[in-house]
């Protein structure tokens, strides 16, 4: 079971995935790492527009920045291709520490409760480190270090939805099948972009399959499922990111709860 190591040095409060912490101690020791981390964060904030990888605008102005950068300074992560979720700690911004702990917990749940075929296809996007600083001069008050998925495509960016293999393993109907199911007629009618609607229905099927296994991710939707190609196995792997329910606005949890009874009609 993955453990979490916590550390406080000066104005920095850190939560490490255990293996990442072990790499840190082996490579630097704590003091040198903080110097490198401070330099990394300063450069990140100074060039945030250059590193921006967020396809969605922050309309509510929560001060959340999704940045991508290769790690050539810290060198302690299993994968140096990083996605960094950075928060200015503005009102309504999500708690990145909560996301870090939730991601670790769900990774453990997946390991324990999914079968081998399911684990090969669906995972939680690896999180490595959460940093919080109390420095008033720092733009980013919280940073979550995650693995960046090659290609960074979400399920919503695809035309075909989940792969045929994924649908078979998780017992999810294909988009073609969902088009023919009468219980979703109103869903399709209310959304002119039926392709998007079909993808949303597919994710509710996955939501239900995970729920029945005791794995609850209330805000599961097509935007927080990333696709990664495993060329060696000729397989598409799916990684869930941001597994925290977003209740402002509560679109995804509400949509899931209203659609679940309809899914119950399909065996």
Buried (B, 14 or more C-beta within 10 A) or exposed (E): EEEBBEBEEEBBBBBBBEBBBEBBEEEBEEEEBBEBBBEBBBBBBEEBEEBEEEEEEEEEEBBBBBBBBEBEEBEBBEBBBBBBBBBBBEEEBBBBBEBBBBBBBBBEBBEEEBEEEBBBBBBBBBBBBBBBBEEEEBBBBBBBBBBBBBEBBBBBBBEEBBBEBBBEBBEBBBBEEBBEBEBBEEBBEEEEEBBEBBBBBBBBBBBBBBBEBEBEBBBBBBBBBBBBBEEEEEBBBBBBBBBBBBEEEEEBBEBBEEBBEBBEEEE
